[in-house]
Amino acid sequence: MEIQKPEEKISVRDFYNSFKTPLALEIASSEKGLDKMILEPTLNRPALAITGYYKNFAAKRIQLFGAGEMAYMRDLSPEDQVETMRKMVASGIPCVVISRGLAPTKPMLDVLAESDVALMRTKMKTKEFSAELLMNLERMFSARTSIHGTLIDIKGIGTLIRGDSGIGKSECALALIDHGHSLVADDLVYCVRTGDNTITGKGRELSRGYMECRGIGIINVAELFGIRCVRPEKKIDIVVTFIEWKQGIVEDRTGLERNYFDILGIQIPHFMIPVRPGRDMARLVEVAAMVEALRQMGHDGAKAFNDRLIAHMAKSDRYS
């Protein structure tokens, strides 16, 4: 598992190319400023800055001009607009985005062009754009890694199946898909830390919806089982590791001791299931996912049975 460190900066060009479609972005100036760097994974509303107050100004962020900022700029004289924008540009801002499809003023265009600062527009409302932007920027700046395995959505529980090559991961995944569950990624799962305790997994864009089944070859899951059996990404809730069964292997018989698998510093509940002839691996993985679903709802079957057993033993001792 090779871990890539979080991005410390991204170029305006990478930001635009990655999100021009989902954020409805268009370039409203020249492209000379696209090589400037965004140094923080968030945005700034420069309402105070355009009035002349620059203390604690967040210059490393994308500067978002909404309806309020644009209305204020239009109330200024052309000379004051030029002075305002030059002060902002001098602080080293990476780029400017105007929301609601509003048109920039000519002084804004002139100052940003002469300073090689990119200006973009979006038709999205300011609030909607801010929410979508923050989520996407967080992902771009997040730590990421890749894990060999197969990721399946089992009734809302993201289940990462891993194990040695040829142990039966894809065959198990195929059986789960046949049961009505959804494929997220096969063979290689790209994992991104998207929050304080959340790991999201997805596959390659090129191979989305395809999987390899030994003896058959590459199959198109959407064509065989329907488009509902394919998902682009999913939070990873549990990890299931297939291990080869051998005489004397220690198997968990109670489920009282919980194991965890570390992905990018997040501890994911981990089930280790021995593989041997006659075991329905798909059914076992399905049950593991349902066990985790119950635990997330506050119901732990193993603990409940253990408490019941202890209560029964205590009751027996009183009457012995």
PAMAR-505035 format. One record per residue (C-alpha): x, y, z; residue in one letter; residue number from 1. Coordinates in steps of 0.05 Angstrom, whole numbers, padded with zeros to 5 digits, m for minus. Example, Ala and Ser with C-alpha at 12.3 -4.5 7.8 and 13.67 -1.06 7.14 Angstrom:
! PAMAR-505035
NODE     east    north       up   residu   num
NODE    00246   m00090    00156        A     1
NODE    00273   m00021    00143        S     2
***
This chain:
! PAMAR-505035
NODE     east    north       up   residu   num
NODE    00000    00000    00000        M     1
NODE    00036    00062   m00025        E     2
NODE    00013    00126    00010        I     3
NODE    00016    00192   m00026        Q     4
NODE    00025    00253    00019        K     5
NODE   m00030    00306    00018        P     6
NODE   m00021    00359   m00035        E     7
NODE    00007    00423   m00006        E     8
NODE   m00013    00464   m00066        K     9
NODE   m00047    00457   m00134        I    10
NODE   m00044    00500   m00195        S    11
NODE   m00102    00541   m00218        V    12
NODE   m00098    00503   m00284        R    13
NODE   m00107    00436   m00249        D    14
NODE   m00164    00464   m00209        F    15
NODE   m00199    00490   m00272        Y    16
NODE   m00187    00427   m00313        N    17
NODE   m00213    00383   m00257        S    18
NODE   m00275    00422   m00239        F    19
NODE   m00296    00463   m00299        K    20
NODE   m00354    00416   m00312        T    21
NODE   m00381    00401   m00242        P    22
NODE   m00372    00474   m00220        L    23
NODE   m00395    00503   m00287        A    24
NODE   m00332    00545   m00293        L    25
NODE   m00310    00586   m00352        E    26
NODE   m00249    00630   m00361        I    27
NODE   m00267    00703   m00367        A    28
NODE   m00196    00729   m00377        S    29
NODE   m00131    00705   m00410        S    30
NODE   m00101    00639   m00390        E    31
NODE   m00034    00669   m00369        K    32
NODE   m00051    00663   m00295        G    33
NODE   m00068    00590   m00295        L    34
NODE    00001    00569   m00270        D    35
NODE   m00006    00606   m00204        K    36
NODE   m00013    00562   m00143        M    37
NODE   m00072    00553   m00095        I    38
NODE   m00040    00542   m00027        L    39
NODE   m00101    00528    00018        E    40
NODE   m00160    00480    00005        P    41
NODE   m00215    00532    00016        T    42
NODE   m00241    00598   m00010        L    43
NODE   m00246    00670    00014        N    44
NODE   m00302    00721    00007        R    45
NODE   m00262    00786    00001        P    46
NODE   m00318    00831    00026        A    47
NODE   m00274    00866    00078        L    48
NODE   m00214    00870    00032        A    49
NODE   m00250    00908   m00022        I    50
NODE   m00270    00960    00030        T    51
NODE   m00196    00969    00047        G    52
NODE   m00188    00924    00109        Y    53
NODE   m00132    00874    00096        Y    54
NODE   m00115    00851    00166        K    55
NODE   m00116    00774    00167        N    56
NODE   m00133    00773    00092        F    57
NODE   m00132    00701    00066        A    58
NODE   m00091    00715    00003        A    59
NODE   m00071    00642   m00009        K    60
NODE   m00142    00621   m00024        R    61
NODE   m00189    00626   m00084        I    62
NODE   m00224    00693   m00080        Q    63
NODE   m00299    00687   m00091        L    64
NODE   m00339    00749   m00112        F    65
NODE   m00413    00740   m00100        G    66
NODE   m00471    00787   m00112        A    67
NODE   m00453    00830   m00053        G    68
NODE   m00380    00840   m00073        E    69
NODE   m00399    00855   m00145        M    70
NODE   m00453    00905   m00125        A    71
NODE   m00402    00942   m00082        Y    72
NODE   m00350    00942   m00138        M    73
NODE   m00400    00972   m00187        R    74
NODE   m00415    01028   m00138        D    75
NODE   m00342    01048   m00138        L    76
NODE   m00313    01095   m00190        S    77
NODE   m00269    01062   m00243        P    78
NODE   m00207    01092   m00210        E    79
NODE   m00226    01064   m00141        D    80
NODE   m00240    00996   m00173        Q    81
NODE   m00170    00995   m00203        V    82
NODE   m00139    01014   m00136        E    83
NODE   m00180    00962   m00099        T    84
NODE   m00161    00905   m00147        M    85
NODE   m00087    00925   m00149        R    86
NODE   m00083    00921   m00073        K    87
NODE   m00115    00852   m00075        M    88
NODE   m00070    00828   m00131        V    89
NODE   m00008    00854   m00094        A    90
NODE   m00024    00808   m00036        S    91
NODE   m00012    00748   m00081        G    92
NODE   m00081    00719   m00093        I    93
NODE   m00082    00657   m00139        P    94
NODE   m00146    00671   m00177        C    95
NODE   m00215    00703   m00175        V    96
NODE   m00283    00669   m00186        V    97
NODE   m00348    00708   m00197        I    98
NODE   m00412    00670   m00180        S    99
NODE   m00484    00675   m00207        R   100
NODE   m00458    00686   m00278        G   101
NODE   m00446    00759   m00262        L   102
NODE   m00403    00799   m00310        A   103
NODE   m00338    00829   m00284        P   104
NODE   m00327    00904   m00290        T   105
NODE   m00277    00930   m00340        K   106
NODE   m00228    00955   m00286        P   107
NODE   m00229    00886   m00255        M   108
NODE   m00214    00854   m00322        L   109
NODE   m00158    00903   m00337        D   110
NODE   m00122    00896   m00270        V   111
NODE   m00127    00820   m00268        L   112
NODE   m00103    00815   m00340        A   113
NODE   m00043    00860   m00330        E   114
NODE   m00024    00822   m00267        S   115
NODE   m00034    00753   m00298        D   116
NODE   m00087    00732   m00247        V   117
NODE   m00139    00684   m00275        A   118
NODE   m00212    00706   m00273        L   119
NODE   m00266    00653   m00277        M   120
NODE   m00342    00655   m00276        R   121
NODE   m00394    00605   m00254        T   122
NODE   m00470    00604   m00264        K   123
NODE   m00479    00571   m00196        M   124
NODE   m00506    00609   m00137        K   125
NODE   m00454    00631   m00086        T   126
NODE   m00476    00585   m00031        K   127
NODE   m00482    00524   m00076        E   128
NODE   m00414    00538   m00109        F   129
NODE   m00381    00547   m00041        S   130
NODE   m00406    00480   m00015        A   131
NODE   m00387    00443   m00078        E   132
NODE   m00319    00477   m00083        L   133
NODE   m00299    00462   m00011        L   134
NODE   m00316    00388   m00019        M   135
NODE   m00276    00383   m00084        N   136
NODE   m00216    00422   m00058        L   137
NODE   m00213    00379    00004        E   138
NODE   m00208    00318   m00040        R   139
NODE   m00153    00348   m00082        M   140
NODE   m00112    00365   m00020        F   141
NODE   m00126    00299    00016        S   142
NODE   m00078    00242    00029        A   143
NODE   m00090    00182   m00017        R   144
NODE   m00067    00112   m00030        T   145
NODE   m00084    00050   m00071        S   146
NODE   m00100   m00020   m00046        I   147
NODE   m00105   m00084   m00086        H   148
NODE   m00174   m00112   m00075        G   149
NODE   m00247   m00106   m00095        T   150
NODE   m00295   m00054   m00067        L   151
NODE   m00369   m00072   m00063        I   152
NODE   m00429   m00033   m00037        D   153
NODE   m00469   m00083    00004        I   154
NODE   m00535   m00050    00023        K   155
NODE   m00500    00015    00039        G   156
NODE   m00439   m00016    00073        I   157
NODE   m00375   m00004    00032        G   158
NODE   m00338   m00070    00035        T   159
NODE   m00266   m00075    00013        L   160
NODE   m00247   m00148   m00002        I   161
NODE   m00173   m00162   m00003        R   162
NODE   m00127   m00223   m00002        G   163
NODE   m00073   m00258   m00041        D   164
NODE   m00078   m00262   m00116        S   165
NODE   m00122   m00318   m00140        G   166
NODE   m00155   m00330   m00072        I   167
NODE   m00224   m00314   m00099        G   168
NODE   m00238   m00239   m00089        K   169
NODE   m00268   m00227   m00157        S   170
NODE   m00309   m00291   m00156        E   171
NODE   m00338   m00271   m00088        C   172
NODE   m00352   m00201   m00115        A   173
NODE   m00387   m00231   m00176        L   174
NODE   m00432   m00272   m00130        A   175
NODE   m00448   m00210   m00088        L   176
NODE   m00466   m00171   m00151        I   177
NODE   m00511   m00229   m00171        D   178
NODE   m00545   m00220   m00103        H   179
NODE   m00562   m00148   m00122        G   180
NODE   m00503   m00110   m00092        H   181
NODE   m00461   m00059   m00130        S   182
NODE   m00389   m00059   m00156        L   183
NODE   m00347    00002   m00141        V   184
NODE   m00277   m00021   m00161        A   185
NODE   m00242   m00085   m00180        D   186
NODE   m00168   m00103   m00175        D   187
NODE   m00143   m00034   m00152        L   188
NODE   m00181    00011   m00104        V   189
NODE   m00160    00085   m00100        Y   190
NODE   m00172    00110   m00029        C   191
NODE   m00177    00183   m00008        V   192
NODE   m00184    00210    00062        R   193
NODE   m00243    00257    00054        T   194
NODE   m00255    00276    00127        G   195
NODE   m00232    00267    00198        D   196
NODE   m00254    00194    00198        N   197
NODE   m00277    00178    00127        T   198
NODE   m00242    00139    00073        I   199
NODE   m00274    00140    00003        T   200
NODE   m00255    00087   m00048        G   201
NODE   m00263    00087   m00124        K   202
NODE   m00234    00052   m00185        G   203
NODE   m00200    00076   m00248        R   204
NODE   m00244    00117   m00293        E   205
NODE   m00223    00073   m00352        L   206
NODE   m00243    00007   m00319        S   207
NODE   m00306    00030   m00282        R   208
NODE   m00360   m00023   m00288        G   209
NODE   m00312   m00077   m00312        Y   210
NODE   m00281   m00134   m00273        M   211
NODE   m00236   m00193   m00286        E   212
NODE   m00261   m00263   m00273        C   213
NODE   m00208   m00317   m00280        R   214
NODE   m00226   m00368   m00333        G   215
NODE   m00277   m00322   m00365        I   216
NODE   m00240   m00256   m00375        G   217
NODE   m00262   m00184   m00372        I   218
NODE   m00336   m00175   m00362        I   219
NODE   m00381   m00113   m00365        N   220
NODE   m00421   m00113   m00300        V   221
NODE   m00470   m00060   m00323        A   222
NODE   m00489   m00098   m00386        E   223
NODE   m00496   m00165   m00350        L   224
NODE   m00530   m00144   m00285        F   225
NODE   m00557   m00073   m00298        G   226
NODE   m00531   m00003   m00287        I   227
NODE   m00555   m00004   m00214        R   228
NODE   m00500   m00054   m00199        C   229
NODE   m00445   m00003   m00212        V   230
NODE   m00426    00055   m00167        R   231
NODE   m00372    00108   m00180        P   232
NODE   m00347    00112   m00108        E   233
NODE   m00365    00092   m00037        K   234
NODE   m00343    00104    00034        K   235
NODE   m00304    00044    00060        I   236
NODE   m00339    00018    00122        D   237
NODE   m00306   m00050    00131        I   238
NODE   m00246   m00089    00104        V   239
NODE   m00253   m00164    00093        V   240
NODE   m00188   m00202    00084        T   241
NODE   m00189   m00272    00055        F   242
NODE   m00135   m00317    00084        I   243
NODE   m00119   m00388    00062        E   244
NODE   m00144   m00439    00112        W   245
NODE   m00094   m00489    00140        K   246
NODE   m00093   m00537    00198        Q   247
NODE   m00087   m00503    00265        G   248
NODE   m00105   m00433    00241        I   249
NODE   m00136   m00389    00294        V   250
NODE   m00206   m00368    00275        E   251
NODE   m00250   m00317    00310        D   252
NODE   m00307   m00356    00342        R   253
NODE   m00342   m00301    00382        T   254
NODE   m00332   m00234    00349        G   255
NODE   m00320   m00200    00417        L   256
NODE   m00250   m00177    00399        E   257
NODE   m00254   m00126    00343        R   258
NODE   m00197   m00119    00293        N   259
NODE   m00181   m00058    00251        Y   260
NODE   m00145   m00044    00186        F   261
NODE   m00108    00022    00179        D   262
NODE   m00121    00063    00116        I   263
NODE   m00088    00132    00116        L   264
NODE   m00091    00135    00192        G   265
NODE   m00164    00115    00197        I   266
NODE   m00180    00050    00233        Q   267
NODE   m00231    00010    00191        I   268
NODE   m00266   m00051    00222        P   269
NODE   m00231   m00113    00196        H   270
NODE   m00257   m00184    00186        F   271
NODE   m00208   m00240    00170        M   272
NODE   m00243   m00299    00138        I   273
NODE   m00207   m00365    00123        P   274
NODE   m00220   m00393    00053        V   275
NODE   m00232   m00467    00045        R   276
NODE   m00273   m00513    00000        P   277
NODE   m00348   m00513    00014        G   278
NODE   m00352   m00444    00046        R   279
NODE   m00400   m00394    00014        D   280
NODE   m00353   m00335    00016        M   281
NODE   m00403   m00287   m00014        A   282
NODE   m00454   m00303    00039        R   283
NODE   m00401   m00295    00094        L   284
NODE   m00380   m00227    00068        V   285
NODE   m00453   m00206    00063        E   286
NODE   m00464   m00225    00136        V   287
NODE   m00401   m00188    00157        A   288
NODE   m00429   m00125    00124        A   289
NODE   m00496   m00134    00159        M   290
NODE   m00461   m00144    00226        V   291
NODE   m00425   m00078    00216        E   292
NODE   m00491   m00044    00195        A   293
NODE   m00522   m00067    00261        L   294
NODE   m00461   m00043    00300        R   295
NODE   m00468    00025    00269        Q   296
NODE   m00539    00026    00294        M   297
NODE   m00516    00008    00364        G   298
NODE   m00532   m00067    00363        H   299
NODE   m00474   m00114    00374        D   300
NODE   m00497   m00187    00371        G   301
NODE   m00433   m00216    00401        A   302
NODE   m00434   m00169    00460        K   303
NODE   m00508   m00179    00471        A   304
NODE   m00500   m00255    00473        F   305
NODE   m00439   m00248    00519        N   306
NODE   m00479   m00204    00567        D   307
NODE   m00536   m00254    00565        R   308
NODE   m00489   m00311    00579        L   309
NODE   m00457   m00275    00638        I   310
NODE   m00526   m00259    00666        A   311
NODE   m00547   m00332    00659        H   312
NODE   m00483   m00356    00695        M   313
NODE   m00494   m00306    00752        A   314
NODE   m00566   m00329    00759        K   315
NODE   m00544   m00402    00761        S   316
NODE   m00493   m00387    00816        D   317
NODE   m00547   m00356    00860        R   318
NODE   m00588   m00420    00857        Y   319
NODE   m00531   m00469    00862        S   320
***
